[in-house]
């Protein structure tokens, strides 16, 4: 498989299909993410893009915003580097592992949900070989997971050994403070006048996982525009009730 670039039309998997999770997720930039809580990992990702480090491992418990971070980072990295590819392993592990061939020519490879490869010998071996080829070619690698690297159920000792060399960063739990920071950054970017009562309601009643919380904010914005209504507690309450009724 080749890297995704603007002038590479005949890929084994086209860019639109490969990056499908990015398109279905809420659209955020790295600047929208909670800068205080995410500061260490954001600085590390910037260093990865600039080539100051070659490998990072970012993990976060479900709801901590890992998908939001990965999507925003890949979008940002694609503007800074010419050859970037993201593999959502949970979706592609059913395909032939040969799709990893040639990825060492990328500037950056992102392996999302590395634990999804556990128990797939061909994939574990192919990932091990890709790691070695990236190291030889000078490519950069970001690995993500829902658990610390030491807890990964990978069965190939050599792969575990290689991945253990990465600098590891964990995402903070989705506390109220983190969600407030995300809400305020999003409101500022969208030009909202966010009333204190609405902010308090969203924090107290809205979903705790950051992905679902961001999805609620998106739906709130879309419904307000569609119905030409002001952003308000009654509108937020209506959307939450609709969600719970499904």
Short mmCIF file of the C-alpha atoms (twelve columns), coordinates in Angstrom:
data_MODEL
# 
_entry.id   MODEL 
# 
loop_
_atom_site.group_PDB 
_atom_site.id 
_atom_site.type_symbol 
_atom_site.label_atom_id 
_atom_site.label_alt_id 
_atom_site.label_comp_id 
_atom_site.label_asym_id 
_atom_site.label_seq_id 
_atom_site.Cartn_x 
_atom_site.Cartn_y 
_atom_site.Cartn_z 
_atom_site.pdbx_PDB_model_num 
ATOM 1   C CA . UNK A 1   0.000   0.000   0.000  1 
ATOM 2   C CA . UNK A 2   1.221   3.509   -0.788 1 
ATOM 3   C CA . UNK A 3   1.031   6.685   1.233  1 
ATOM 4   C CA . UNK A 4   -1.867  9.056   0.862  1 
ATOM 5   C CA . UNK A 5   -0.827  12.142  -1.086 1 
ATOM 6   C CA . UNK A 6   -2.619  14.634  -3.255 1 
ATOM 7   C CA . UNK A 7   -1.099  13.161  -6.409 1 
ATOM 8   C CA . UNK A 8   -1.530  9.443   -5.664 1 
ATOM 9   C CA . UNK A 9   -4.755  8.397   -7.417 1 
ATOM 10  C CA . UNK A 10  -4.417  4.608   -7.534 1 
ATOM 11  C CA . UNK A 11  -4.196  3.465   -3.935 1 
ATOM 12  C CA . UNK A 12  -5.208  0.032   -2.674 1 
ATOM 13  C CA . UNK A 13  -7.571  1.919   -0.389 1 
ATOM 14  C CA . UNK A 14  -8.492  5.490   -1.397 1 
ATOM 15  C CA . UNK A 15  -7.963  8.358   1.006  1 
ATOM 16  C CA . UNK A 16  -11.712 8.878   1.443  1 
ATOM 17  C CA . UNK A 17  -12.195 5.289   2.597  1 
ATOM 18  C CA . UNK A 18  -9.046  5.179   4.685  1 
ATOM 19  C CA . UNK A 19  -9.945  8.298   6.619  1 
ATOM 20  C CA . UNK A 20  -13.652 7.564   6.906  1 
ATOM 21  C CA . UNK A 21  -13.656 7.899   10.727 1 
ATOM 22  C CA . UNK A 22  -12.403 11.456  10.362 1 
ATOM 23  C CA . UNK A 23  -15.345 12.409  8.216  1 
ATOM 24  C CA . UNK A 24  -17.962 10.941  10.536 1 
ATOM 25  C CA . UNK A 25  -16.556 12.565  13.670 1 
ATOM 26  C CA . UNK A 26  -17.205 16.128  14.842 1 
ATOM 27  C CA . UNK A 27  -14.911 18.581  13.078 1 
ATOM 28  C CA . UNK A 28  -12.359 19.968  15.520 1 
ATOM 29  C CA . UNK A 29  -8.912  21.428  15.273 1 
ATOM 30  C CA . UNK A 30  -6.106  20.887  17.731 1 
ATOM 31  C CA . UNK A 31  -6.734  24.430  18.967 1 
ATOM 32  C CA . UNK A 32  -10.255 23.423  20.016 1 
ATOM 33  C CA . UNK A 33  -9.037  20.717  22.366 1 
ATOM 34  C CA . UNK A 34  -8.680  21.540  26.063 1 
ATOM 35  C CA . UNK A 35  -5.279  23.222  25.960 1 
ATOM 36  C CA . UNK A 36  -4.564  23.012  29.656 1 
ATOM 37  C CA . UNK A 37  -5.509  19.364  30.168 1 
ATOM 38  C CA . UNK A 38  -4.065  18.214  26.831 1 
ATOM 39  C CA . UNK A 39  -0.926  20.392  26.914 1 
ATOM 40  C CA . UNK A 40  1.680   17.597  27.336 1 
ATOM 41  C CA . UNK A 41  0.310   15.386  24.560 1 
ATOM 42  C CA . UNK A 42  -0.251  18.352  22.212 1 
ATOM 43  C CA . UNK A 43  3.371   19.425  22.693 1 
ATOM 44  C CA . UNK A 44  4.532   15.856  22.018 1 
ATOM 45  C CA . UNK A 45  2.450   15.616  18.840 1 
ATOM 46  C CA . UNK A 46  3.906   18.901  17.623 1 
ATOM 47  C CA . UNK A 47  7.402   17.531  18.250 1 
ATOM 48  C CA . UNK A 48  6.469   14.406  16.287 1 
ATOM 49  C CA . UNK A 49  5.358   16.510  13.317 1 
ATOM 50  C CA . UNK A 50  8.560   18.531  13.457 1 
ATOM 51  C CA . UNK A 51  10.652  15.374  13.501 1 
ATOM 52  C CA . UNK A 52  12.080  15.931  16.972 1 
ATOM 53  C CA . UNK A 53  10.791  12.529  18.078 1 
ATOM 54  C CA . UNK A 54  10.193  9.468   15.913 1 
ATOM 55  C CA . UNK A 55  7.571   7.520   17.852 1 
ATOM 56  C CA . UNK A 56  4.750   8.279   20.283 1 
ATOM 57  C CA . UNK A 57  2.156   6.153   22.023 1 
ATOM 58  C CA . UNK A 58  -1.006  7.924   23.181 1 
ATOM 59  C CA . UNK A 59  -3.599  6.063   25.201 1 
ATOM 60  C CA . UNK A 60  -6.814  7.120   26.815 1 
ATOM 61  C CA . UNK A 61  -9.690  5.390   28.499 1 
ATOM 62  C CA . UNK A 62  -13.000 5.275   26.616 1 
ATOM 63  C CA . UNK A 63  -14.536 8.727   26.671 1 
ATOM 64  C CA . UNK A 64  -11.255 10.580  27.165 1 
ATOM 65  C CA . UNK A 65  -11.354 12.101  23.671 1 
ATOM 66  C CA . UNK A 66  -8.751  9.932   21.961 1 
ATOM 67  C CA . UNK A 67  -10.673 9.812   18.668 1 
ATOM 68  C CA . UNK A 68  -11.188 13.577  18.749 1 
ATOM 69  C CA . UNK A 69  -7.463  14.065  19.306 1 
ATOM 70  C CA . UNK A 70  -6.389  11.621  16.595 1 
ATOM 71  C CA . UNK A 71  -8.777  13.073  14.023 1 
ATOM 72  C CA . UNK A 72  -7.695  16.643  14.745 1 
ATOM 73  C CA . UNK A 73  -4.027  15.677  14.721 1 
ATOM 74  C CA . UNK A 74  -4.187  13.806  11.404 1 
ATOM 75  C CA . UNK A 75  -5.972  16.765  9.798  1 
ATOM 76  C CA . UNK A 76  -3.287  19.117  11.131 1 
ATOM 77  C CA . UNK A 77  -0.384  16.826  10.187 1 
ATOM 78  C CA . UNK A 78  -1.734  16.465  6.645  1 
ATOM 79  C CA . UNK A 79  -1.265  20.219  6.233  1 
ATOM 80  C CA . UNK A 80  2.291   20.121  7.557  1 
ATOM 81  C CA . UNK A 81  3.631   16.917  6.008  1 
ATOM 82  C CA . UNK A 82  3.303   15.684  2.447  1 
ATOM 83  C CA . UNK A 83  2.721   11.974  3.136  1 
ATOM 84  C CA . UNK A 84  0.463   11.032  6.034  1 
ATOM 85  C CA . UNK A 85  -1.601  7.888   6.484  1 
ATOM 86  C CA . UNK A 86  -3.936  6.838   9.288  1 
ATOM 87  C CA . UNK A 87  -4.972  3.216   9.722  1 
ATOM 88  C CA . UNK A 88  -8.033  2.567   11.919 1 
ATOM 89  C CA . UNK A 89  -6.931  -0.955  12.816 1 
ATOM 90  C CA . UNK A 90  -10.270 -1.931  14.282 1 
ATOM 91  C CA . UNK A 91  -11.733 -1.501  10.786 1 
ATOM 92  C CA . UNK A 92  -8.922  -2.789  8.560  1 
ATOM 93  C CA . UNK A 93  -7.573  -5.753  10.537 1 
ATOM 94  C CA . UNK A 94  -9.951  -8.013  8.564  1 
ATOM 95  C CA . UNK A 95  -8.109  -7.087  5.365  1 
ATOM 96  C CA . UNK A 96  -4.804  -8.576  4.172  1 
ATOM 97  C CA . UNK A 97  -1.856  -7.380  6.242  1 
ATOM 98  C CA . UNK A 98  0.007   -6.721  2.985  1 
ATOM 99  C CA . UNK A 99  -1.753  -3.372  2.913  1 
ATOM 100 C CA . UNK A 100 1.049   -2.185  5.213  1 
ATOM 101 C CA . UNK A 101 3.608   -2.718  2.445  1 
ATOM 102 C CA . UNK A 102 5.156   0.542   1.333  1 
ATOM 103 C CA . UNK A 103 4.015   2.646   4.293  1 
ATOM 104 C CA . UNK A 104 7.650   3.153   5.316  1 
ATOM 105 C CA . UNK A 105 7.779   5.792   2.575  1 
ATOM 106 C CA . UNK A 106 5.286   7.940   4.473  1 
ATOM 107 C CA . UNK A 107 6.385   10.878  6.580  1 
ATOM 108 C CA . UNK A 108 3.944   9.847   9.293  1 
ATOM 109 C CA . UNK A 109 1.975   6.675   9.996  1 
ATOM 110 C CA . UNK A 110 -0.827  6.664   12.587 1 
ATOM 111 C CA . UNK A 111 -1.929  3.271   13.902 1 
ATOM 112 C CA . UNK A 112 -5.199  3.816   15.736 1 
ATOM 113 C CA . UNK A 113 -6.433  1.149   18.184 1 
ATOM 114 C CA . UNK A 114 -3.264  -0.967  18.102 1 
ATOM 115 C CA . UNK A 115 -4.911  -3.511  20.425 1 
ATOM 116 C CA . UNK A 116 -7.224  -4.488  17.556 1 
ATOM 117 C CA . UNK A 117 -4.307  -6.369  15.975 1 
ATOM 118 C CA . UNK A 118 -3.941  -8.651  19.000 1 
ATOM 119 C CA . UNK A 119 -4.535  -12.285 18.118 1 
ATOM 120 C CA . UNK A 120 -4.027  -11.704 14.387 1 
ATOM 121 C CA . UNK A 121 -0.556  -13.238 13.822 1 
ATOM 122 C CA . UNK A 122 -0.164  -11.962 10.264 1 
ATOM 123 C CA . UNK A 123 -0.998  -8.420  11.366 1 
ATOM 124 C CA . UNK A 124 1.251   -8.502  14.414 1 
ATOM 125 C CA . UNK A 125 4.130   -9.694  12.237 1 
ATOM 126 C CA . UNK A 126 3.384   -7.091  9.564  1 
ATOM 127 C CA . UNK A 127 3.253   -4.305  12.175 1 
ATOM 128 C CA . UNK A 128 6.592   -5.452  13.586 1 
ATOM 129 C CA . UNK A 129 8.124   -5.355  10.096 1 
ATOM 130 C CA . UNK A 130 6.578   -1.952  9.394  1 
ATOM 131 C CA . UNK A 131 8.091   -0.593  12.591 1 
ATOM 132 C CA . UNK A 132 11.550  -1.749  11.496 1 
ATOM 133 C CA . UNK A 133 11.125  -0.308  8.012  1 
ATOM 134 C CA . UNK A 134 9.960   3.041   9.391  1 
ATOM 135 C CA . UNK A 135 12.958  3.135   11.680 1 
ATOM 136 C CA . UNK A 136 15.282  2.480   8.744  1 
ATOM 137 C CA . UNK A 137 13.600  5.068   6.515  1 
ATOM 138 C CA . UNK A 138 13.302  7.787   9.157  1 
ATOM 139 C CA . UNK A 139 9.508   7.776   9.152  1 
ATOM 140 C CA . UNK A 140 7.474   8.816   12.178 1 
ATOM 141 C CA . UNK A 141 4.902   6.704   13.989 1 
ATOM 142 C CA . UNK A 142 1.970   7.470   16.260 1 
ATOM 143 C CA . UNK A 143 0.334   4.529   18.012 1 
ATOM 144 C CA . UNK A 144 -2.886  4.870   19.987 1 
ATOM 145 C CA . UNK A 145 -4.750  2.531   22.293 1 
ATOM 146 C CA . UNK A 146 -7.442  2.404   24.942 1 
ATOM 147 C CA . UNK A 147 -5.035  1.047   27.540 1 
ATOM 148 C CA . UNK A 148 -1.437  1.568   28.664 1 
ATOM 149 C CA . UNK A 149 1.179   -0.108  26.473 1 
ATOM 150 C CA . UNK A 150 2.061   -2.581  29.222 1 
ATOM 151 C CA . UNK A 151 -1.504  -3.895  29.161 1 
ATOM 152 C CA . UNK A 152 -1.742  -4.480  25.416 1 
ATOM 153 C CA . UNK A 153 -2.706  -8.102  24.650 1 
ATOM 154 C CA . UNK A 154 -0.298  -8.359  21.711 1 
ATOM 155 C CA . UNK A 155 1.162   -11.853 21.426 1 
ATOM 156 C CA . UNK A 156 4.321   -11.181 19.415 1 
ATOM 157 C CA . UNK A 157 7.132   -10.410 21.904 1 
ATOM 158 C CA . UNK A 158 9.205   -8.577  19.304 1 
ATOM 159 C CA . UNK A 159 6.299   -6.241  18.517 1 
ATOM 160 C CA . UNK A 160 5.704   -5.511  22.197 1 
ATOM 161 C CA . UNK A 161 9.409   -4.813  22.596 1 
ATOM 162 C CA . UNK A 162 9.470   -2.359  19.695 1 
ATOM 163 C CA . UNK A 163 6.367   -0.505  20.846 1 
ATOM 164 C CA . UNK A 164 7.776   -0.210  24.368 1 
ATOM 165 C CA . UNK A 165 10.445  2.153   23.030 1 
ATOM 166 C CA . UNK A 166 7.930   4.932   22.381 1 
ATOM 167 C CA . UNK A 167 7.351   7.935   24.596 1 
ATOM 168 C CA . UNK A 168 3.986   7.342   26.259 1 
ATOM 169 C CA . UNK A 169 1.301   9.945   26.964 1 
ATOM 170 C CA . UNK A 170 -2.032  9.364   28.638 1 
ATOM 171 C CA . UNK A 171 -5.132  11.499  28.183 1 
ATOM 172 C CA . UNK A 172 -6.883  12.929  31.233 1 
ATOM 173 C CA . UNK A 173 -10.234 11.598  32.367 1 
ATOM 174 C CA . UNK A 174 -13.174 13.613  30.973 1 
ATOM 175 C CA . UNK A 175 -13.699 15.709  34.100 1 
ATOM 176 C CA . UNK A 176 -16.076 18.656  34.286 1 
ATOM 177 C CA . UNK A 177 -13.106 21.020  33.951 1 
ATOM 178 C CA . UNK A 178 -11.984 19.333  30.724 1 
ATOM 179 C CA . UNK A 179 -15.508 19.445  29.298 1 
ATOM 180 C CA . UNK A 180 -15.909 23.123  30.239 1 
ATOM 181 C CA . UNK A 181 -12.660 23.931  28.428 1 
ATOM 182 C CA . UNK A 182 -13.775 22.011  25.344 1 
ATOM 183 C CA . UNK A 183 -17.187 23.710  25.362 1 
ATOM 184 C CA . UNK A 184 -15.733 27.194  25.732 1 
ATOM 185 C CA . UNK A 185 -13.150 26.662  22.991 1 
ATOM 186 C CA . UNK A 186 -15.848 25.363  20.647 1 
ATOM 187 C CA . UNK A 187 -18.178 28.247  21.485 1 
ATOM 188 C CA . UNK A 188 -15.437 30.779  20.805 1 
ATOM 189 C CA . UNK A 189 -14.606 29.254  17.422 1 
ATOM 190 C CA . UNK A 190 -18.265 29.196  16.399 1 
ATOM 191 C CA . UNK A 191 -18.945 32.719  17.621 1 
ATOM 192 C CA . UNK A 192 -21.485 31.658  20.212 1 
ATOM 193 C CA . UNK A 193 -22.619 33.820  23.084 1 
ATOM 194 C CA . UNK A 194 -22.783 31.023  25.626 1 
ATOM 195 C CA . UNK A 195 -25.029 31.845  28.550 1 
ATOM 196 C CA . UNK A 196 -23.848 30.614  31.933 1 
ATOM 197 C CA . UNK A 197 -27.116 28.745  32.477 1 
ATOM 198 C CA . UNK A 198 -26.718 26.795  29.222 1 
ATOM 199 C CA . UNK A 199 -23.075 25.991  29.952 1 
ATOM 200 C CA . UNK A 200 -24.002 24.725  33.401 1 
ATOM 201 C CA . UNK A 201 -26.815 22.589  32.000 1 
ATOM 202 C CA . UNK A 202 -24.609 21.023  29.311 1 
ATOM 203 C CA . UNK A 203 -21.897 20.187  31.814 1 
ATOM 204 C CA . UNK A 204 -24.303 18.759  34.396 1 
ATOM 205 C CA . UNK A 205 -26.624 16.885  32.049 1 
ATOM 206 C CA . UNK A 206 -24.605 16.297  28.912 1 
ATOM 207 C CA . UNK A 207 -22.698 13.065  28.158 1 
ATOM 208 C CA . UNK A 208 -19.420 12.648  29.987 1 
ATOM 209 C CA . UNK A 209 -17.439 10.969  27.142 1 
ATOM 210 C CA . UNK A 210 -15.854 13.766  25.129 1 
ATOM 211 C CA . UNK A 211 -16.844 12.325  21.747 1 
ATOM 212 C CA . UNK A 212 -20.514 12.105  22.695 1 
ATOM 213 C CA . UNK A 213 -20.316 15.510  24.385 1 
ATOM 214 C CA . UNK A 214 -18.923 17.056  21.202 1 
ATOM 215 C CA . UNK A 215 -21.606 15.312  19.147 1 
ATOM 216 C CA . UNK A 216 -24.258 16.924  21.370 1 
ATOM 217 C CA . UNK A 217 -22.700 20.346  20.810 1 
ATOM 218 C CA . UNK A 218 -22.748 19.730  17.055 1 
ATOM 219 C CA . UNK A 219 -26.406 18.675  17.126 1 
ATOM 220 C CA . UNK A 220 -27.281 21.710  19.230 1 
ATOM 221 C CA . UNK A 221 -25.655 24.006  16.697 1 
ATOM 222 C CA . UNK A 222 -27.315 22.277  13.739 1 
ATOM 223 C CA . UNK A 223 -30.772 22.252  15.310 1 
ATOM 224 C CA . UNK A 224 -30.551 25.921  16.292 1 
ATOM 225 C CA . UNK A 225 -29.616 26.861  12.733 1 
ATOM 226 C CA . UNK A 226 -32.249 24.611  11.163 1 
ATOM 227 C CA . UNK A 227 -35.096 25.836  13.362 1 
ATOM 228 C CA . UNK A 228 -33.757 29.394  13.599 1 
ATOM 229 C CA . UNK A 229 -33.803 29.142  17.380 1 
ATOM 230 C CA . UNK A 230 -31.459 30.612  19.931 1 
ATOM 231 C CA . UNK A 231 -29.098 28.349  21.807 1 
ATOM 232 C CA . UNK A 232 -30.893 27.677  25.060 1 
ATOM 233 C CA . UNK A 233 -31.465 25.225  27.875 1 
ATOM 234 C CA . UNK A 234 -34.894 24.180  26.487 1 
ATOM 235 C CA . UNK A 235 -33.320 23.312  23.133 1 
ATOM 236 C CA . UNK A 236 -30.514 21.362  24.799 1 
ATOM 237 C CA . UNK A 237 -33.055 19.543  26.976 1 
ATOM 238 C CA . UNK A 238 -35.083 18.610  23.895 1 
ATOM 239 C CA . UNK A 239 -32.049 17.126  22.167 1 
ATOM 240 C CA . UNK A 240 -31.075 15.116  25.246 1 
ATOM 241 C CA . UNK A 241 -34.597 13.754  25.569 1 
ATOM 242 C CA . UNK A 242 -34.596 12.759  21.910 1 
ATOM 243 C CA . UNK A 243 -31.278 10.977  22.382 1 
ATOM 244 C CA . UNK A 244 -32.481 9.085   25.457 1 
ATOM 245 C CA . UNK A 245 -35.701 8.059   23.670 1 
ATOM 246 C CA . UNK A 246 -33.814 6.243   20.898 1 
# 
